[in-house]
Amino acid sequence: MIVENYISNHIIPLKIDDSFDFSLKLMEEGKLSYFPVLDGNIYCGLISDLNLYELENLGEKISDKKDLLKDIFIYNTQTIFEASNVVLENNLDILPVVDVNKRYLGVLTIATILKVYTMYTAANEQGDVLQLTINYNDLYISEISKIIEGEDAKIINLFVIPIKETTQLRVIIKLNKMGLCRVVKSLERYGYNVEYFTKIPIEDEMNKNYELLMKYLSI
């Protein structure tokens, strides 16, 4: 899941000597809120359309107001997980990718990040999703797997998310089958707190929410 494998070059970056008027026009045509700016092939930063709308003189060049540029990027050797965090923290629609010398390589788009997550999380595969809450010191993946396999099911994906300001973890497990109430009962019998598990109506609702999210991101 290295960023370098998912770089897109379909966006032509702005140049440091481009005018704000030209920049805003390009951003509106591309339906993007942010655009990368280069000096030669060196990445200078991201410019936001919100900043441009506030300018009185759009005839000025980007080089005249470099302080408007946001130094947000990701290295090509980092992971998609790290990239998604940067995108979420900064509310971006694209994320510039650079090498160790800050040479511009292209961008990551939200659509690309979502596709990678879908592929690696088995989101398109049929199966129940379980959510457990476990103390940090009580997490034994091998034991959880053994209990689940004892009910003729298998784990096809698993995420562990720390719960802020606690010593607990949220463990989200994707199984290879639907309707596995026996798995839930077995986990509870072994003392696991199962907060949530899907049933067919809930799975349908999740798919609907995912479609709404995709539609929102495409606006």
C-alpha angles and dihedrals in degrees: 000000000000114000093231090071094058104044118137124205098186092107116079106215124228121252123236089242095052116114122248089240091058091043093054092047091052092048093050091049091050092043090230131138094206134040131187118241123208138194100206101314094329117107113238102177147277123296121207127216089222090064091049094051089058095054119106096201113045089174091077121099125247088242088063092063107029089155088077091067118098115217095222121141145120130233119245090237095059126093134259088244090060090045092053090053091054091048093050096044092052099033092235131169093200133022121208117229122212138175126238090279091051093250109158114248103171138276143288116227129208089242091056093049091050092049091051092049091049091051097047097039095050088234091157093053120098114245147103122281118217126194119200132182112215135171112248094245093048098058111117111162092188092057093048090049092049092053092049094046088050086067092052095259135112137213111243095175139006134187128190116203122182114229107230119251093006138086090237132105131209110221116197115193128189114204131199096239141050130234098027102159088149090065090054092049092049093050091048090049088058091051100262118145107229105195098176143006131174128247123188095269090050091048089054090050091051091052090049091051091048091053090049090051092051091048090050093050092050093057 
